Every structure is written in C-alpha cells, then in structure tokens.
C-alpha cells in the first residue's frame, strides 16, 4: 500500500501528535495531583513530559517522511 501525504496532511498529523502528547501529560499530571493533593506539581511535570513526547513523535514522523522521499528520489534516479 502506497502512502503519499500532502503537506497539509503531514502538518495536521504532526499537530495532532503534539496535542495528544500534551493532553495525555495533562491528564496524567492532573490525575496524580488530584490523587495526592499536590495541585501544580505533577501537572507541570507531566505536561513537560507530554510536550517532550509529542516533539519526539513529531520528529520521528518527519524523519519517516524524509526517508520515504529520499527512497523515491533514489528510485527515480535509477530509472533515468
């Protein structure tokens, strides 16, 4: 199955990955703070972890797209 992404699809994918990481971090941090009664501590900590995870996932996606494009470029050069 061939997957070709337009620039808009790629941008939305990366935004969704970043927001998902932030929301998961927010949810875990808020839940732990509510459980332990330490309101801003875990919230701030896990939002930071969520941001880092979202950025790491975005970079992995960008690298995947770049590798796919390099492979297509190399295949086109071999055909010429």
C-alpha positions as CSV (number, residue, x, y, z in Angstrom):
1,X,0.0,0.0,0.0
2,X,1.5,3.3,-1.1
3,X,1.1,6.2,1.3
4,X,1.6,9.6,-0.2
5,X,0.9,12.5,2.2
6,X,0.2,16.0,1.1
7,X,1.8,18.8,3.1
8,X,-1.5,19.6,4.8
9,X,-2.0,16.0,5.9
10,X,1.6,15.9,7.2
11,X,1.1,19.2,9.1
12,X,-2.2,18.0,10.7
13,X,-0.6,14.7,11.7
14,X,2.2,16.5,13.5
15,X,-0.1,18.9,15.2
16,X,-2.3,16.1,16.4
17,X,0.7,14.2,17.7
18,X,1.9,17.2,19.7
19,X,-1.6,18.0,21.1
20,X,-2.1,14.3,22.0
21,X,1.1,14.2,23.9
22,X,0.2,17.4,25.8
23,X,-3.3,16.1,26.6
24,X,-2.1,12.8,27.9
25,X,0.5,14.5,30.0
26,X,-2.1,16.9,31.3
27,X,-4.5,14.1,32.2
28,X,-1.9,12.0,34.0
29,X,-0.5,15.1,35.9
30,X,-3.9,16.3,36.9
31,X,-5.0,12.8,38.0
32,X,-1.9,12.4,40.1
33,X,-2.2,15.8,41.6
34,X,-5.9,15.2,42.4
35,X,-5.0,11.8,43.9
36,X,-2.1,13.1,46.1
37,X,-3.4,16.7,46.7
38,X,-0.3,18.4,45.3
39,X,-2.1,20.5,42.7
40,X,0.5,22.1,40.4
41,X,3.5,19.7,40.9
42,X,2.6,16.7,38.8
43,X,0.6,18.7,36.4
44,X,3.6,20.9,35.4
45,X,5.9,17.9,35.4
46,X,3.8,15.7,33.2
47,X,2.8,18.5,30.8
48,X,6.6,18.8,30.2
49,X,6.9,15.1,29.6
50,X,3.9,15.2,27.3
51,X,5.5,18.1,25.3
52,X,8.8,16.2,25.0
53,X,7.0,13.0,23.9
54,X,4.9,15.0,21.3
55,X,8.0,16.7,19.9
56,X,9.9,13.3,19.8
57,X,6.9,11.7,17.9
58,X,6.8,14.7,15.5
59,X,10.5,14.4,14.7
60,X,10.1,10.7,14.2
61,X,7.2,11.3,11.7
62,X,9.2,14.0,9.9
63,X,12.2,11.6,9.6
64,X,9.9,8.9,8.3
65,X,8.6,11.2,5.6
66,X,12.1,12.4,4.7
67,X,13.4,8.8,4.4
68,X,10.4,7.9,2.1
69,X,11.1,10.9,-0.1
70,X,14.8,10.1,-0.3
71,X,14.0,6.5,-1.3
72,X,11.6,7.7,-4.0
73,X,14.2,10.2,-5.3
74,X,16.8,7.4,-5.4
75,X,14.4,5.1,-7.3
76,X,13.7,7.8,-9.8
77,X,17.4,8.4,-10.4
78,X,17.9,4.7,-11.0
79,X,15.1,4.7,-13.6
80,X,16.8,7.5,-15.5
